[in-house]
Amino acid sequence: MLLTDPITKLKGIGEKTAALFGRVGVFSCYDLITFYPRSYFAYPDPVQEDSFLEKSGKSCCVEAVITHPVTGRGGKLPATMTVIQSFGCEIECIWYRSPYIRHQLSPGTRRIFYGPIEKHGNRYRMQQPKVFTPQEYLQKQRRLQPVYSLTKGLKNSSVCKAVDVALTMLDQQPGEYVPERFLKKRGLMSYWGALRHLHFPDDFEDLKEARRRLCYNEFFDFAMEMHEEREGEEALPNPYVFSSFNHKDAVISQLPYELTQGQRDALSDILRDFAGEHVTQRLIQGDVGSGKTILAFLAMVSCAENGYQTVMMAPTEVLARQHYETFLGLIEQYDLPYKAVLLTGTVKGKERKEVLSSIASGEAFFVLGTHALFQEKVIYHKLALAITDEQHRFGVKQRKMLSEKGQTPFSLVMSATPIPRTLAMILYQNMNISVISDVPARRKPIKNALITPSLRRKAYQMILKEVSQGHQAMVICPLVEESDKMEGENVTDYASMLSELFGDKASVGLLYGPMKPEQKDEVMTRFAKGRLDVLVSTTVIEVGVNVPNATVILIEDAQRFGLAQLHQLRGRVGRGDAQSYCMFVDTSGGKEPSKRLCVMTSSNDGFYLANEDLKMRGPGDFYGIRQSGDFAFALADLYQDSDLLKEVGEDVRVFFEEKTDTFEKDLDAIRRHQGLVSQVTYHNL
């Protein structure tokens, strides 16, 4: 069986089940074994008498004796049964659509029940609890249980079973492509062993080592790609002549604010690149709200004045359109003689032909859009600059596509991720780096508050107050849907609750990852244009559009996130002139507030927080939600795994410098792996 084979070749997966897997991005066997758990669940000890009352409304484990036979059939009519907890508390258990349950439970036997428990009068009730013998439950407790991202109709148990079958059938596939000497040097387990133990760990230490090996692979793949990209590119002579910057200077003189020192330095770096001997790539690394967009505009104006085009690619159509509208406004405001066009997948027919024609003729100097900008039919006139963000880093594939059209532009990558410079030099080793470390003085600092769940009502009142003043708000939840294996707020229930609570005082929208792209765009467009007052979202909003009218953000279960991600989320507000607020809800229940959240509320400086994050991370911090989502790493985290990233950087450097007797063989294995991943990605598209 091959890694590229569709999952329908696995026993138990038919077309219907495959369609469900497809909705979470799993099509091939390789997709399945790299569909990593989003978290892990450890079955708790049976609840004790002194803490039983605290569990109402939450999932818990109850050890009890069955006192009554099951009534009802568990089909259309629910099956019910009463059990007695060891300290005399009666609990009613209810199952729906479970006709088998009545034959498995008999009075007088001791069982362990796990599920959500609620108090009803003087009795307690558990709905749809799982049932185990004490011996079965003990076995469950000894192992961490994987929890996967699901879609409606796809059960966690189905994913576990499919992954187990795939790993068993694929175990003989070649998987080791990292040179053996590096595996020994770093004390890493085997690739297939790591996959098995990441999905089904024996214990926490086992999980930690499995994750470490697979994170090493992710960093290794990235570092190899960056090295080969740099080595495979010749230093191209600069064919562009920049002799006039009058329009750029005029815009700067008319801005209603002064550029910060960081902005001026970064702009000088860009202009120095334009005047250099070779075409270069530059990373502009600036914190949220540091003013990278105006730098991009000034760079584009400089190109246009000297007769050259600029292309700017955004990750979503909503953001591309917003950039387009922003730049149209600036062109008009400063009376510039340049045309801007927008090219996305939804630009069709006559309009598309006109856009393509204006790009090819050179009439359009500002070309904005999505990945559609690099399609075969798009012909550029005199393209001198390509601007992207780190989510769509302008890599070797795009440059190759443009070079085949006779274009070799400068590359400018905008990054809002506050990466410590030591890490940035590894991640962007083929780029010049400019850092904007200051924030425009006109921006009012965001006011932060750390609150407990008991203060939610006041938080909702504050949201309504901001809405009544014409502003908008966001609420971030860690989960998409309610989970019996993870405590935490979920967007679907939360959005319904707020809609009912706010009534006609505020309109509430919903946004989460599994939604179709066009649905996401539609929701974000409504929010960006002020048609929604409150947006309840998962962290998909982290890289979103600019909504200056949003002045308050409430982050639920904030202790579950890392500082870097919290800072990115906070950066969704505070983008306008009005005072903005960020409220972090700590639901950990501890007597003392989270140290991490205390640091978060003490500073709005992303670079300071990134370094504090590195100091504070412990080996167990990955035991839950991913901490940062940049660079498309499935497991690896730039902050938590910074030491591992440095080790990989050293190993890749040694690999190319020493070139041992097995160098060609090792390099061939690495390239075969890269080809496999590319093949799987191509099939998925």
C-alpha positions, 0 to 999 in steps of 0.5 A, a space after each residue: 500500500 502506498 502513501 499516495 493511495 486514497 483512504 478508500 483503500 483502507 478497510 472500513 472506509 467507503 465513499 461516504 466515510 471518505 467524503 466526511 474525511 475530505 471535509 477535514 482535509 484528509 484524502 490520501 493515506 499520507 494525509 491520514 497519518 499526518 492528521 495529528 490530534 489537536 489535543 489529548 484527553 486523560 480520563 480522570 479519577 472517579 469524583 470524590 464526595 467533597 468535589 462532586 457538587 462542583 462538577 455540575 454542568 461539566 464532564 466527570 467520572 462516577 463509580 457507582 452500583 446499578 440499582 435499577 434495570 434499564 427502562 426504555 429501548 434506547 431507540 426512539 424512546 430514551 433508555 434510562 437507568 438509576 445508579 447509586 454513587 458510593 456516598 449515597 447520591 442517586 444519578 439518573 443515566 439516559 441514553 439516546 439512539 443506543 438500543 444495545 445499552 439495555 442488554 449490557 447493564 444489569 442491577 447489582 454490578 459496579 460500573 464507571 460512568 463518564 460524561 456530563 453531569 447536571 443537577 435536577 432538583 435533588 437528583 443528578 443526571 448524566 446524558 449519554 455517559 460512556 460505561 466501563 468496568 473498573 478494569 477497563 477504565 483503569 486501562 483507559 486511564 493509563 493511556 492518553 486518548 487522542 482528540 481530533 478535529 472533527 466535522 458533523 458525522 465524523 466520530 473521534 473513534 472512527 478517526 482513531 480506527 482509520 489511523 491505526 489501520 493506516 499505520 499498520 498497513 504502511 509500517 513497511 513504507 520507507 520513512 527515514 530520510 533524515 540522515 542517520 547521524 543526525 537522528 543519533 546526535 539528537 537522540 530521536 526515535 524512528 519516524 514510524 515509531 514517532 507517528 504511532 506514538 503521537 497518535 497513540 501515546 503510552 504516556 506523556 513522556 512518550 508523547 513528548 518524544 514522538 512530537 519532538 521527532 516529528 517537529 524536527 522533521 518539519 523544521 528539517 524540511 523547511 530548512 532544506 527547502 530554504 537552503 536549496 532555494 537560496 543555493 538554486 538561485 543565482 544572484 540576478 543583476 538588477 535591471 531596474 533604474 530608479 531615478 525619481 522619488 518625487 511622488 513618494 516624497 510628496 505623499 510622505 510630506 502630506 501624511 496626517 502623521 509622521 513616519 516612525 523611526 522604524 518605518 523610515 529605516 525600513 523604507 530606506 532599506 527598501 530604496 537601498 535594495 532598489 539601487 543595489 547591484 542585485 535583485 533581492 528579497 526583504 522581510 519587513 518584520 513589524 508588530 501589529 499596528 506598526 504601519 507596514 501597509 503604508 510602507 508597502 504603498 510608498 514602495 509601490 509609488 516609488 516603482 510606479 514613478 519610475 515606470 514599473 508595476 507592483 503586484 501585491 498578493 493577499 491570503 484571502 479575497 476579503 483582505 485583497 479587496 480591502 488592500 485594493 480599496 485602501 490604495 484606491 483611496 490613497 491614490 485619489 487622496 494624494 492625486 497620484 496618476 496611477 491605476 490600481 486593479 484587483 484580480 481574484 478568483 471571483 473577477 470574471 468575464 468582461 471585467 477579468 479581460 479588462 483587468 488582464 489587458 490593463 496589466 499586460 499593457 502597463 496601464 495598471 501600476 498597482 496590481 492587487 489580488 490573491 493567488 490568481 495573480 500568478 496564473 498562466 494567463 496573467 502577463 505583466 508589463 514591467 514588474 519590479 516588485 512583488 509584495 506578500 505576507 508570510 502566509 503566502 511567502 513569495 517563494 521559488 515557485 512564484 519566482 520561477 513562474 514569473 521568470 518564465 514570463 521574463 520577470 524577475 521582481 524584488 520581493 517584499 514579505 510583510 510579517 506581523 509575527 514577533 519572532 526574536 531575531 535569532 529565530 528570524 535569521 534561521 527562518 529567513 536565511 535567504 532574506 534581508 531583514 528589516 525590523 519596525 520595533 516602534 508603533 505610531 504615536 497616534 495609536 492609543 494603547 489597548 487597555 487590557 483586563 484579566 477577568 474570571 468567568 464571574 465577570 462575563 456579564 460585565 464584559 457583555 455590558 461593555 460590548 453592548 456599550 461599545 456597540 451602542 456607540 457605533 463600534 464593533 466587537 469580537 469574541 474568540 473561543 477555542 472550540 468549534 463545537 461542544 466536546 465531551 473530551 475538552 472543556 472550553 467555550 465553543 463558537 456555535 453555542 456561544 454565538 447562539 447564547 449571545 444572539 439570545 442575550 443581546 436580542 435586537 441590541 446587537 447583531 451576532 455573526 459566526 466564523 470558524 475554520 471548517 466553513 467553506 472559503 466563500 462562507 468565511 469571506 461573506 461573514 468577514 465582508 459583512 463584519 468589515 463593512 459594519 453589517 455585523 456588530 459582534 463576531 464570534 470566532 475561533 482563532 481563524 480571525 487571527 490573520 484577518 482583515 483590518 476593521 478599524 471600527 472594532 474596539 473590543 475583543 473578548 478572548 475565552 479560555 485565554 489560559 489555553 493560548 500562548 502569548 504570541 497567539 494572544 498578541 496576534 488576536 489582540 491585534 484585531 482591535 486597536 486599529 482605529 483612532 478610538 480607545 480599544 479594549 481586550 479582555 482575557 477570560 481565565 477559566 482555569 479556576 486557579 486561586 492565583 491568576 495565570 502568570 502568562 496572562 498577567 504578563 500579557 496584560 502588562 504589555 502591548 509590545 509583541 517582541 517583548 512578549 515573544 521573548 517572555 514566551 520563550 522564557 515561560 514555555 514548559 515542556 507540557 505547553 503543547 498539551 492542548 491548543 497550538 500556540 502559533 499557526 504561522 509557516 504552516 507547521 502542523 506541529 512545530 511551534 516557533 517559540 516553544 521549539 526554538 531550541 530544536 529549530 536552532 539544532 536543525 539549522 545547525 544540522 542542515 548547515 553541517 550537512 551541506 558543508 561536510 558532504 560526507 560519503 553518503 551525501 548524494 544518497 542522503 540528498 536523494 532520499 530527502 528529495 524523494 520525500 519532498 517529491 512525495 509530499 508535493 505529489 500528495 499536495 497536487 492530488 489534493 488540489 
